[in-house]
């Protein structure tokens, strides 16, 4: 058996270290490819969570503002109508109530004017939307009954949130 010299031992050790380094580098590159896609997925998930957090902040701010209102229920649209447009007759007023969330009710009110001045109808909508809590117009249908325009049939759908106690 031949004995290895010190120089040969160093060369063998250097070769083994080089082989281990190359194998380690190849494994790290393989892991890096997988890590890149996982990192991109994590960034997308973090962005989605950030969007959810922003939405929640808006919701909490709106809820705090609503809770600070002096009354938890919106004014009755008939009272607003009498106050803003005295003498204007409403042909129909349907109301629908839906549970929006526990402790909250969504009220939808359809107000139909047989014959009314369109600017006056919009004054009514503006007054309803300026209430606290506000009504919000979600649908409006106008049909002129005179060739001059500005007067006719109007159907307005309003909705508002109501806190149930």
Protein Blocks (a to p, Z undefined) as FASTA:
>chain_A
ZZddfklmmmmmmmmmmmmmmmmmmmmmmmmmmmmmmmmmmmmmmmmmmmmmmmmmmmmm
mmmmmmmpmbfbdcdfklmmmmmmghiacfbdcdddddfbghiacdddddddfbdcfklm
mmmmmmmmmpccddddfbdcdddfbfngoiacdddddddddddZZ
